[in-house]
Amino acid sequence: MAITRREFLKLSALSTAVLMTAELGLDNSKAYAQAQKYRIKTAKKTPTLCPFCSAGCGMLAYTDTKTGELLYVVGDPDHPVNRGGACSKGASIYQIRNIAPGKPNPRRLTKPLYRAPGSKEFKEVTWEWAISEIAKRIKDTRDRTFIKEEDGITVMRTDHIACLGGAALDNEETYLLQKLMRGLGVVYIEHQARL
């Protein structure tokens, strides 16, 4: 398709007019940035970490100072790991708490649930009960199944407890988990990345 000189000049003039019009006020990015600035001013900023992997990316959670409601979560530009960036999981961290502004996620668990053996229903329990029950069951299982010696060799282990680590554990947490499991005599220690 051949373009004449006159058509070229018309297209150039039209393009220039469109760009100038956008600069004169049709572009709302400046207004949006100003609104965000005021939104941040009225919110409390809390530094936190992304829970999805072991990288430990820094995030900033903004909450309403009056209601305490979570407004939004963004990457922390001063954090040395991610420098304000976020992967697709980190960018959606807001949805852990809310599925829309002011609308809490209905699937988010806020209290421990317990299902008794043989029961089909979960019931809410307190954190104190859940933690003490878990500790009691670990101790009972370890005491009941602990092997001090096998074929004349000191082994100090239990074969009835296993540990499955997760990708969200960082280096220090993994070290502490490993110490705890070795202290209990657990020999079945695995990680989800190998499964």
Short mmCIF file of the C-alpha atoms (twelve columns), coordinates in Angstrom:
data_MODEL
# 
_entry.id   MODEL 
# 
loop_
_atom_site.group_PDB 
_atom_site.id 
_atom_site.type_symbol 
_atom_site.label_atom_id 
_atom_site.label_alt_id 
_atom_site.label_comp_id 
_atom_site.label_asym_id 
_atom_site.label_seq_id 
_atom_site.Cartn_x 
_atom_site.Cartn_y 
_atom_site.Cartn_z 
_atom_site.pdbx_PDB_model_num 
ATOM 1   C CA . MET A 1   0.000   0.000   0.000  1 
ATOM 2   C CA . ALA A 2   1.510   3.295   -1.102 1 
ATOM 3   C CA . ILE A 3   1.115   6.335   1.165  1 
ATOM 4   C CA . THR A 4   1.171   9.763   -0.382 1 
ATOM 5   C CA . ARG A 5   3.011   12.668  1.182  1 
ATOM 6   C CA . ARG A 6   -0.308  14.302  2.085  1 
ATOM 7   C CA . GLU A 7   -1.594  11.121  3.876  1 
ATOM 8   C CA . PHE A 8   1.700   10.823  5.760  1 
ATOM 9   C CA . LEU A 9   1.405   14.427  6.994  1 
ATOM 10  C CA . LYS A 10  -2.234  13.858  8.028  1 
ATOM 11  C CA . LEU A 11  -1.289  10.717  10.021 1 
ATOM 12  C CA . SER A 12  1.627   12.551  11.638 1 
ATOM 13  C CA . ALA A 13  -0.604  15.467  12.643 1 
ATOM 14  C CA . LEU A 14  -3.257  13.093  14.012 1 
ATOM 15  C CA . SER A 15  -0.674  11.127  16.029 1 
ATOM 16  C CA . THR A 16  0.772   14.339  17.450 1 
ATOM 17  C CA . ALA A 17  -2.711  15.573  18.410 1 
ATOM 18  C CA . VAL A 18  -3.522  12.292  20.186 1 
ATOM 19  C CA . LEU A 19  -0.260  12.352  22.136 1 
ATOM 20  C CA . MET A 20  -0.725  15.996  23.126 1 
ATOM 21  C CA . THR A 21  -4.311  15.349  24.233 1 
ATOM 22  C CA . ALA A 22  -3.139  12.470  26.422 1 
ATOM 23  C CA . GLU A 23  -0.588  14.776  28.058 1 
ATOM 24  C CA . LEU A 24  -3.214  17.465  28.682 1 
ATOM 25  C CA . GLY A 25  -5.277  15.424  31.083 1 
ATOM 26  C CA . LEU A 26  -6.770  12.282  29.601 1 
ATOM 27  C CA . ASP A 27  -4.027  10.224  31.237 1 
ATOM 28  C CA . ASN A 28  -5.206  9.377   34.757 1 
ATOM 29  C CA . SER A 29  -1.970  7.758   36.003 1 
ATOM 30  C CA . LYS A 30  -0.938  10.946  37.842 1 
ATOM 31  C CA . ALA A 31  -4.309  11.153  39.588 1 
ATOM 32  C CA . TYR A 32  -4.076  7.457   40.447 1 
ATOM 33  C CA . ALA A 33  -0.572  7.927   41.898 1 
ATOM 34  C CA . GLN A 34  -1.815  10.883  43.967 1 
ATOM 35  C CA . ALA A 35  -4.740  8.809   45.285 1 
ATOM 36  C CA . GLN A 36  -2.370  5.983   46.198 1 
ATOM 37  C CA . LYS A 37  -0.138  8.432   48.071 1 
ATOM 38  C CA . TYR A 38  -3.069  9.626   50.184 1 
ATOM 39  C CA . ARG A 39  -4.285  6.079   50.652 1 
ATOM 40  C CA . ILE A 40  -0.892  5.137   52.068 1 
ATOM 41  C CA . LYS A 41  -0.855  8.215   54.336 1 
ATOM 42  C CA . THR A 42  -4.040  7.120   56.097 1 
ATOM 43  C CA . ALA A 43  -2.902  3.512   56.449 1 
ATOM 44  C CA . LYS A 44  -0.550  1.785   58.859 1 
ATOM 45  C CA . LYS A 45  2.426   0.162   57.124 1 
ATOM 46  C CA . THR A 46  3.629   -3.154  58.565 1 
ATOM 47  C CA . PRO A 47  6.663   -4.982  57.142 1 
ATOM 48  C CA . THR A 48  6.150   -8.719  56.740 1 
ATOM 49  C CA . LEU A 49  7.434   -11.694 54.742 1 
ATOM 50  C CA . CYS A 50  5.813   -13.616 51.939 1 
ATOM 51  C CA . PRO A 51  4.808   -17.099 53.221 1 
ATOM 52  C CA . PHE A 52  4.855   -18.980 49.922 1 
ATOM 53  C CA . CYS A 53  8.490   -20.093 49.642 1 
ATOM 54  C CA . SER A 54  11.779  -20.053 51.504 1 
ATOM 55  C CA . ALA A 55  13.180  -16.985 49.710 1 
ATOM 56  C CA . GLY A 56  11.759  -14.678 52.387 1 
ATOM 57  C CA . CYS A 57  10.718  -11.800 50.133 1 
ATOM 58  C CA . GLY A 58  9.839   -8.646  52.022 1 
ATOM 59  C CA . MET A 59  6.305   -7.309  51.752 1 
ATOM 60  C CA . LEU A 60  4.535   -4.242  53.125 1 
ATOM 61  C CA . ALA A 61  1.008   -4.767  54.461 1 
ATOM 62  C CA . TYR A 62  -1.149  -1.641  54.677 1 
ATOM 63  C CA . THR A 63  -4.045  -1.652  57.142 1 
ATOM 64  C CA . ASP A 64  -6.711  0.942   57.852 1 
ATOM 65  C CA . THR A 65  -5.788  2.823   61.044 1 
ATOM 66  C CA . LYS A 66  -9.447  3.036   62.131 1 
ATOM 67  C CA . THR A 67  -10.825 -0.417  61.337 1 
ATOM 68  C CA . GLY A 68  -7.665  -2.523  61.162 1 
ATOM 69  C CA . GLU A 69  -8.866  -3.891  57.815 1 
ATOM 70  C CA . LEU A 70  -6.168  -5.039  55.397 1 
ATOM 71  C CA . LEU A 71  -6.121  -2.636  52.440 1 
ATOM 72  C CA . TYR A 72  -3.397  -4.106  50.241 1 
ATOM 73  C CA . VAL A 73  0.016   -5.759  50.228 1 
ATOM 74  C CA . VAL A 74  2.974   -4.729  48.046 1 
ATOM 75  C CA . GLY A 75  6.622   -5.702  47.726 1 
ATOM 76  C CA . ASP A 76  9.019   -3.869  50.062 1 
ATOM 77  C CA . PRO A 77  11.361  -1.738  47.914 1 
ATOM 78  C CA . ASP A 78  13.931  -1.602  50.744 1 
ATOM 79  C CA . HIS A 79  14.107  -5.380  51.260 1 
ATOM 80  C CA . PRO A 80  17.432  -6.899  50.112 1 
ATOM 81  C CA . VAL A 81  15.921  -10.121 48.756 1 
ATOM 82  C CA . ASN A 82  13.238  -8.897  46.359 1 
ATOM 83  C CA . ARG A 83  13.772  -5.101  46.244 1 
ATOM 84  C CA . GLY A 84  10.044  -4.471  45.940 1 
ATOM 85  C CA . GLY A 85  9.293   -7.148  43.377 1 
ATOM 86  C CA . ALA A 86  6.959   -10.085 43.877 1 
ATOM 87  C CA . CYS A 87  6.355   -13.298 41.962 1 
ATOM 88  C CA . SER A 88  2.826   -14.307 40.953 1 
ATOM 89  C CA . LYS A 89  2.225   -15.954 44.331 1 
ATOM 90  C CA . GLY A 90  3.614   -13.003 46.269 1 
ATOM 91  C CA . ALA A 91  1.557   -10.568 44.209 1 
ATOM 92  C CA . SER A 92  -1.612  -12.435 45.232 1 
ATOM 93  C CA . ILE A 93  -0.776  -12.502 48.959 1 
ATOM 94  C CA . TYR A 94  -3.704  -10.142 49.634 1 
ATOM 95  C CA . GLN A 95  -6.079  -12.993 48.775 1 
ATOM 96  C CA . ILE A 96  -4.931  -15.028 51.764 1 
ATOM 97  C CA . ARG A 97  -6.907  -12.611 53.928 1 
ATOM 98  C CA . ASN A 98  -9.450  -11.019 51.559 1 
ATOM 99  C CA . ILE A 99  -10.896 -12.006 48.213 1 
ATOM 100 C CA . ALA A 100 -12.013 -8.402  47.553 1 
ATOM 101 C CA . PRO A 101 -11.737 -5.120  49.462 1 
ATOM 102 C CA . GLY A 102 -13.733 -5.525  52.666 1 
ATOM 103 C CA . LYS A 103 -14.693 -9.131  51.854 1 
ATOM 104 C CA . PRO A 104 -12.786 -11.738 53.914 1 
ATOM 105 C CA . ASN A 105 -11.785 -15.007 52.286 1 
ATOM 106 C CA . PRO A 106 -14.415 -17.555 53.426 1 
ATOM 107 C CA . ARG A 107 -11.916 -20.436 53.148 1 
ATOM 108 C CA . ARG A 108 -9.351  -18.865 55.472 1 
ATOM 109 C CA . LEU A 109 -9.004  -20.773 58.728 1 
ATOM 110 C CA . THR A 110 -8.663  -18.542 61.778 1 
ATOM 111 C CA . LYS A 111 -8.972  -21.193 64.502 1 
ATOM 112 C CA . PRO A 112 -7.714  -24.767 64.801 1 
ATOM 113 C CA . LEU A 113 -10.151 -27.491 63.794 1 
ATOM 114 C CA . TYR A 114 -10.183 -31.016 65.240 1 
ATOM 115 C CA . ARG A 115 -11.847 -34.121 63.862 1 
ATOM 116 C CA . ALA A 116 -12.095 -36.940 66.367 1 
ATOM 117 C CA . PRO A 117 -11.360 -40.491 65.179 1 
ATOM 118 C CA . GLY A 118 -14.428 -41.885 63.396 1 
ATOM 119 C CA . SER A 119 -16.137 -38.498 63.213 1 
ATOM 120 C CA . LYS A 120 -17.189 -36.851 59.964 1 
ATOM 121 C CA . GLU A 121 -17.327 -33.330 61.363 1 
ATOM 122 C CA . PHE A 122 -14.620 -30.886 62.423 1 
ATOM 123 C CA . LYS A 123 -15.051 -28.878 65.598 1 
ATOM 124 C CA . GLU A 124 -13.330 -25.665 66.650 1 
ATOM 125 C CA . VAL A 125 -10.805 -25.983 69.467 1 
ATOM 126 C CA . THR A 126 -8.507  -23.509 71.204 1 
ATOM 127 C CA . TRP A 127 -4.864  -23.060 70.251 1 
ATOM 128 C CA . GLU A 128 -3.816  -24.094 73.761 1 
ATOM 129 C CA . TRP A 129 -5.720  -27.383 73.521 1 
ATOM 130 C CA . ALA A 130 -4.433  -28.120 69.996 1 
ATOM 131 C CA . ILE A 131 -0.774  -27.477 70.843 1 
ATOM 132 C CA . SER A 132 -0.881  -29.439 74.104 1 
ATOM 133 C CA . GLU A 133 -2.722  -32.323 72.396 1 
ATOM 134 C CA . ILE A 134 -0.133  -32.490 69.599 1 
ATOM 135 C CA . ALA A 135 2.729   -32.409 72.127 1 
ATOM 136 C CA . LYS A 136 1.052   -35.099 74.241 1 
ATOM 137 C CA . ARG A 137 0.517   -37.396 71.244 1 
ATOM 138 C CA . ILE A 138 4.094   -36.959 70.018 1 
ATOM 139 C CA . LYS A 139 5.446   -37.764 73.490 1 
ATOM 140 C CA . ASP A 140 3.117   -40.768 73.941 1 
ATOM 141 C CA . THR A 141 4.046   -42.191 70.519 1 
ATOM 142 C CA . ARG A 142 7.761   -41.658 71.093 1 
ATOM 143 C CA . ASP A 143 7.707   -43.183 74.591 1 
ATOM 144 C CA . ARG A 144 5.688   -46.184 73.417 1 
ATOM 145 C CA . THR A 145 7.806   -46.916 70.322 1 
ATOM 146 C CA . PHE A 146 11.311  -45.720 71.249 1 
ATOM 147 C CA . ILE A 147 14.078  -48.230 70.480 1 
ATOM 148 C CA . LYS A 148 17.246  -47.826 72.543 1 
ATOM 149 C CA . GLU A 149 19.092  -50.855 71.284 1 
ATOM 150 C CA . GLU A 150 18.799  -53.230 68.352 1 
ATOM 151 C CA . ASP A 151 20.952  -56.366 67.992 1 
ATOM 152 C CA . GLY A 152 23.321  -55.052 70.674 1 
ATOM 153 C CA . ILE A 153 23.810  -51.717 68.907 1 
ATOM 154 C CA . THR A 154 22.645  -48.448 70.485 1 
ATOM 155 C CA . VAL A 155 20.229  -46.857 67.996 1 
ATOM 156 C CA . MET A 156 18.071  -44.447 70.062 1 
ATOM 157 C CA . ARG A 157 15.262  -44.023 67.514 1 
ATOM 158 C CA . THR A 158 11.561  -44.283 66.856 1 
ATOM 159 C CA . ASP A 159 10.123  -45.739 63.665 1 
ATOM 160 C CA . HIS A 160 6.565   -44.533 64.313 1 
ATOM 161 C CA . ILE A 161 6.990   -40.790 63.724 1 
ATOM 162 C CA . ALA A 162 7.848   -39.157 60.405 1 
ATOM 163 C CA . CYS A 163 8.563   -35.569 59.423 1 
ATOM 164 C CA . LEU A 164 7.692   -33.938 56.114 1 
ATOM 165 C CA . GLY A 165 9.371   -30.566 55.578 1 
ATOM 166 C CA . GLY A 166 7.983   -27.890 53.312 1 
ATOM 167 C CA . ALA A 167 9.312   -25.520 50.668 1 
ATOM 168 C CA . ALA A 168 8.161   -22.508 52.702 1 
ATOM 169 C CA . LEU A 169 10.706  -23.267 55.440 1 
ATOM 170 C CA . ASP A 170 13.826  -21.142 55.247 1 
ATOM 171 C CA . ASN A 171 17.327  -22.307 56.160 1 
ATOM 172 C CA . GLU A 172 17.086  -21.453 59.866 1 
ATOM 173 C CA . GLU A 173 13.641  -23.027 60.294 1 
ATOM 174 C CA . THR A 174 14.814  -26.186 58.528 1 
ATOM 175 C CA . TYR A 175 17.839  -26.357 60.843 1 
ATOM 176 C CA . LEU A 176 15.613  -26.103 63.940 1 
ATOM 177 C CA . LEU A 177 13.158  -28.679 62.572 1 
ATOM 178 C CA . GLN A 178 16.034  -31.068 61.839 1 
ATOM 179 C CA . LYS A 179 17.402  -30.595 65.389 1 
ATOM 180 C CA . LEU A 180 13.970  -31.277 66.899 1 
ATOM 181 C CA . MET A 181 13.434  -34.430 64.838 1 
ATOM 182 C CA . ARG A 182 16.928  -35.770 65.569 1 
ATOM 183 C CA . GLY A 183 16.406  -35.022 69.263 1 
ATOM 184 C CA . LEU A 184 13.183  -37.045 69.215 1 
ATOM 185 C CA . GLY A 185 14.948  -39.929 67.462 1 
ATOM 186 C CA . VAL A 186 12.972  -39.594 64.230 1 
ATOM 187 C CA . VAL A 187 14.661  -41.302 61.286 1 
ATOM 188 C CA . TYR A 188 11.993  -40.763 58.617 1 
ATOM 189 C CA . ILE A 189 12.712  -37.167 57.629 1 
ATOM 190 C CA . GLU A 190 11.692  -36.114 54.140 1 
ATOM 191 C CA . HIS A 191 11.010  -32.983 52.125 1 
ATOM 192 C CA . GLN A 192 8.122   -32.266 49.778 1 
ATOM 193 C CA . ALA A 193 10.451  -31.327 46.909 1 
ATOM 194 C CA . ARG A 194 11.441  -34.988 46.500 1 
ATOM 195 C CA . LEU A 195 7.890   -36.323 46.436 1 
# 
